[in-house]
């Protein structure tokens, strides 16, 4: 069975609270639907002062998904570590870990938007040091007795795309989560772990970018009718890219729908096209759907997810 993932960020142009509320309710319903139909993961991230309603508390969002599901993992990709109080974050994760039976997986990153640090009163230029202090404190809190379901502590990953990230992960004996296909960093981290007697674990996208997928019986029709939602997110997210900090989903400078389509980062496919591609690519990686992208109408988000659960996943299981 292919690994199926639903991504949510609750963002839409203007950040209308009513639209956001409907998106959150729908996201929870979609996760509950997918939980018993082969969807393995719901993923959320963290951004602040966007003006678009972007998810600002991924631990809280993850807990909502976990409360509505029984087997699904909630993956935080990622929490902006230096913007959190270390003790509070450790306790919040421990609470969700216990309530969900260990189904919360959290990646801690530094972030790349100075405005977020300014808004939360943190020093952007000290973010590496703050991340080290955060990890040291969190691991100590868990080690000294904060009750957790998972031992020795809840699943925790260090995220980033520079050598300092690899050193940090190895130093704390934690898995490394790379936002892009970087075998050089994976090898560097692995060597550091072996030298320190630590077992390495790397999470890394495959060499071919499969993008975030939206399923529709007629992709050209979908691009024409709903492409504005995809374009809005691509432009908005691309504006945040900052050199090495960007992930494989950033499209800096993109302005037109044609550019977005050509990038392969956001893809509209028929179920049959997706099934054929997965079958022909042993290294396809996870199937990531972004059903509510850019405030996508609820009924069309449902159509996309149901095509995944009712057509794609049964076909791949055969």
N, C-alpha and C positions, 0 to 999 in steps of 0.2 A: 504494500500500500504506500502510495506517495505521501510525503509529509505535506499536509495542507494547512495553510496559515491565513488567518484573517487579520488585516491590519486596520487600526482605527486611530484617528487623531482628533476627531470631532470638530475640525476646522472648516469654515466656509467663508466666502466673501462677506465682509461686514460683521461677522460674528453675532448675528441676531440670536438673542437668548432663546427665542421660541424654536428657531431652526436647530440650534444646538441641543435643546432639550429633546426634540424629536429624534435627532441623530443618536444621542446617547441611548434613548429607549430602544431604538431600532437596533443599535449595535449589540445591546444585551440580548435582544430577541434572536438576532442572527447567530450569536455565539451559542445560545441555548439550543437552537435548531441544529447547528453544525456539530455540537458536542456528541450527539448520539448518531451522527451520520458520517463519521470519518474525519472531521476537522480536528486537528491535534493541538493547535496553538492559536491564541489571540494575542496580538502584540500591540503595545502602546509606547509612546515616547513622551518627552518632556520639553516644552518650550514656554517662555514667558513673554509678557508685554508684546504680543503679536497683534492684538486687535482683532483676531479672527476666531477666538474661542479655542485655539489649539490646546490640547491636553497639557495642563500645567502640573498635575499631580498623578504621575503614573502608578504609584503604589496604591492610591485610592481607586483609580480606574481599574487596575488589575484585580483588586479585591472585589469590585462589583461583578466582573466577569466570572471570577472563581465562585462567587456566591450563587451564580445562576447555572453553573455547570458541575459535572461530576468527575470527568476524567481530563478535561482540557487543561493544558498548561497556559498560564498567563506569563508572557515574556515582556519584561520592561527593557526596551531598546532605544535609548538608555535613559537612566536617571542621571541628572547633572550633579554629580557627587558634591563638589565644593559649595553648592548652593544649599545644602542640607545641614541641619544639626546632626552630627554623627550619632549621638546617643538616640535621638528621636528616630532617625532613619533605621537604626538597628532594631529598635523596639517595634517600629511599625512593620518592618519586614518579618520579624519574629511572630507578631500577632497574625499576619496574613498566612504565614507559613503553617502555623498551628491550625488555623481555621480551615485551611484548604487541604491539609494533609500533604504539605510539601510541594504544591503545584505552582508556586511562584518562583520564577527565575529572573534575577535582576542583573543587568549589566550597568556598571558605573562608568560614566565618561566625564570628560572635562567640559564639553561644550565649546562653542566657537563664536558666540555672539556676546560681545562686550556689554551690550545694552542689558542683557539679562543679569549680568553680575552687578552692574550699576543699580538696577532696579531692586535687587535683593541685598544690596549693601555688602557685597563680597569683592575681594581684590582680584581682578581678572589676571593681573600679572603674577600673582602668587598661586594660580590655580593648580599647578603641579604639586607644590608643597601642601596645599590644602587637601588635595586628593590623597596624598600619603598619610596625612594626619587623620583623615576620615577613615581610611581603611584600617589603620592601626587601632583606632578607637572602636570601630564596629566589631572587629574580630575579638578584641578584648572583652567587649560587652557580652558577646555571645559565649565566649570561653568562660566568663566568670559567673554564668548562671542564668542569663536571660533565656526563659524557656523556649526552645525551638523544637519543632517536630523533626526536622532534618538534622542529622549529625554528620560532621562536627558543627555545621552551620547551614543555613539555607543556601541554595545554589546562588553563587555570586561570581560574576565575570568582570574582568577589567577591559573596557572598550577604548579603542583609539587606533590611530593609523601612523604612529611615529615610534621610533626606537625607544623613547622614554616610556611609552606605554608598555612595550614588551618587557622592559627592565622592571617596571612596577609590578606587573603581573607575576613575573618570576620571583621577585623579591618577597612577595606576600604569599607565594605558593598557590596562586589562583589561575583559573583558565583565562586565556586571551581571546577576546572577541574582536575580529577585524571587520571594519565596515566595507572593505573592498578586497579583491583578490590580491593578496600581497605575500606570495610564498617566501620572499626575502625576509620579511618580518617574522613570519611563522618559523623559519629556520633559525633566525637569531634568538627568538624566544625559547625554542626547543633546546638549543645549545646552552642557554643560560640555566634552564631548568635542570638539565642533566648535570651541569657543573655543580649545582646546588643540591643535588639529590632529590629534586622535585619531579613528580610525574607531570609531563606537559599535556595540555589539552587546548587545542586551537579550534575556534569556530570561525570559518572563513567562507565567503561566497565563492561559488564555482567560477572558473575562468571566463565563462560566457555569461554575460549579464542577461538574465531571463526577465527581469523587470517585474513590475507590479501589474497584475492581470485583471482585466474586467471582461467577463464573459457575456456574449450577446449572439443571437442567431445570425445577425447581419452586421459585421464590424464596421463597414462603411456607413451604414445608417446610424450606428451608435456614435461614431466619430462626429457625424454631421449634427446629430441631435444633442449629444451630451458632452462633446469634446471641450466645451467651454469650462466645464468643471475640472477636467484633467489639466487643461492649459493653465487655469488659475493656480492650481497647486504647484505645477511645474515651475511657473514663473516665480511664485512666492518663495518656494523652497530654494530655487536656484539662486535667488538674491542673497541667501544666507551663506552660500559657499565661501570658504576661506582657505584656499590653497590645499595643503596636505590634510586639513581637518575635514574636508568634504568626503562624503560617502559615494558609493557608486550610483546612488539615486539623485545626487545633485546634478542639475543642468545649468551651470552658470551662464548667464547671457541669453538664455532661450527666450524667444518672444512670440513665436508663431506656432500654430497647431501643427503645421508641416514639420517644423523642427522637432517638436515633441514626438510625433509619430516616427520620424526617422531615427531618433535616438535609441529606441528600443527599451527605454526605461519604463515607459507606461505603454501597455499593450492591450488592445481589444482583440479578442480571439473568439472563434466558435468553439464549442466543447470538443468537436471532432479535431480541430486543429491542435488544441492543447493536448488531447490524448495522443495523437500521432507524434507530437514533438517530444513528449515525455518518454514514450516508448522507444524512440530513436536516440535518446540522449541519456546514457547511464549516469552521467554526472549532472543531470538537470538541476538537482537541488530542490529546495522546497517550492511548492506552488503557493505563491503569495497573492491573495486577492485583496484589493483595496476598495470594498464595495460602496462606501459612502464618500468617496474622494470628492473634495471640493464642494460638499453639500449636495451630492448626487441625490435625485429624488428617491424617496424610500422604496417605491414600487420597483424601480429599476435595480436598486441595490439587492432587493430580495430576488429578483430574476437572476442576477449574476450568481448569487450564492446557491440558489436552488439548482442552477445548471451544474455547478460544481458538485453538490452533494448527490444529485439525482442522476447525473449523466457521466461526468468525468470520473469521479472516484469509483463508482461501480464498474466502469469499463476498465480502469487500471487494475482493479482488484482481480479481474478475470485474467 
